[in-house]
Amino acid sequence: MNQKRSQNIQSSNSFFIIFYSALIGLLWLVLSGHYTPLLLSFGFLSCAFVILLTVRGKFFNGDFKFEHLLVKIPVYWFWLSGEIIKSNFATAKAIWFNKYDPEMFEVQASQKNENGLANYANSITLTPGTVTVLIEKNMFLIHALTPEMGEDVRSGIMDKKVAELDS
């Protein structure tokens, strides 16, 4: 039974590695815009290096789900982009009008694995006006430029959205 499950995971991992390789290569081609032999070879080498790092880092460890790549992650990125834009305006307004009151507080993360904790901490830091200063187990020390920005983190909406990525 375990051998059959291991074979299924291995074949699933091979598919994801091939899919991820094609996705990375296509992304490089589209973003590069340069198609000379020298630059194509550098692009191929850099994509191969990224794939090697993801395989050696055990990114494809059997927990990866296809629907995450095509549905959940793009939806989350879209939501996070909106939050980043809103926070940019709030941060600029607080600085421009000299109305900031920095605070530090702790918030508990509901994520169960390191990947989820890292995604949550990085999402907090990506939104302007808030920074994840320290992570201890599932407690984060957060610095916020204004109390309103702190309330956005304390509300738990971002925590719930990141936790949904792992489900």
N, C-alpha and C positions, 0 to 999 in steps of 0.2 A: 504494500500500500504506500509506504513512504517513498519507495523507489519510483512508483508511477507519479506521485505528486511532484517529486524532484524533477522528473523528466518533463512534466507539464510546465513547471516553473522555468526550466531551462529553455524549452522551446518558446515560451512566452517572452522570456528575457531576450532571446535572439531576435524575435520579431520587433520588440521595442528598440533594441540597439540599431537594427536596420532602419526602422522608421525614424528614430532620433537622428541617425546619421544623415538620412535624406533631408530631414527638416533643417538641420544645422547647415548642410551644404546649400540648400535652396535659399535659406536666409542670408548666408554669406554672399551668394551670387546676386541676390536682389539688392542688398545693401551696399555691396561693393561698387557695382557698375563698371568695373574694369575687367576686360576679358583678354588681356594679353597672356601669352603662355607663362611668363614669369610670375605674374600675379595670380593666375589660376593655380599654379603649383604651390605658391605660398598659402593660398586659401585652402587648398587640399590638405597641406601639412598642418595648418592651424586647426582645421576641422578634425583631422585625425587625432591630433593631440588632445582636443577637448573630449572626443569620444573615449580615448584611452584613459583620461582622468576620470570620466564618469563611470567607466567599467571598473577601474581600480578602486574608486571610492565607493563601490557597491551601491550606486544609484539605482541600478536595476536589480533589486534584491527580492523581487516577487511581490512587493507591496504596491508597486506602481500599477495604476489602473488607467486604461485607455480613455475612459470618460473624463478623467481629470484633465488630461491634455487638451481634449477638444471642447469640453463644456465648462467644467468648474473653474479651471484656471483663467480662461479668457473672461468669464463673467466676473470673477474676483478682480482681475486686473482693471477691467472697465470701472467697477465700483471704486477701487483704490485710486484710479486716476482722477475720478470726480472728487474724492476726498483730498487728494493732493492739491487740486486746483482751488478748492474752497479754502484749504489751509494756507495756501500761498496768499490769497487775498486777505485773510484774517491776520496773517503774520505781517504783511506789508502795512496794513492799516494800523496795527498795534505799534509798529516801529515808527511809521510816519507821523502819527499823532502822539507819540511818546506815552502811550497808554498800555504799558505792560507791567505785570506783577508776577514775576517768575515764581514757580513753586515746584517742589519735589514731593513725590508721593509714591506709594507702593501700590501695585495692582497684581492680582493673582491671575495667572494664565490657566486656561482649562485644557490646553493641549497636552497630550500624553507622550509624545515622542520629541526627539531633538529637532527634527525637521519642522514640526509644527511650532515649537517654541522659537526657532530661528525665524520662521516666516512671520510670526506675530511681532517679535522684537524689531525686525527689519521694516515691517509695515508701519509700526509706530514711528520709527526714525525717519522713514521716507516722507511722512506728512510733516510739512514745515511747522515749526513751533513746538515740536515734541521730539524728545530724544530718549532712547532707552539707555540708561547709564550703567545699570548693573543687572545681571541675571543670576539669581541663586535658586536652583531647583525650578520651581514654577512661580517664583515671585520676581517681579520686575520693579526696579527703581526707575521712575520716569521723571524727567525734567520737562516742564511745560512753560511756555512763555507767558501765557495768561491763564487764569482759572477756567475760562471757557474752553480752552484747548485741553486742559486737564480733564474737564467734565466729559469731553468727547471720548477720551480714553477710558475713563471710569465707567462710562455708560455700558461698556461691554459689547457694543455692536461689532467692533473690529475683531474682538476675541471670538465671538460667535461665528463671524464670517470665515476666519482662519480655521476654526475647528471644523466647519462644514467641508473644507477642502480635504480633510483626512477621512471623512465618513464615506 
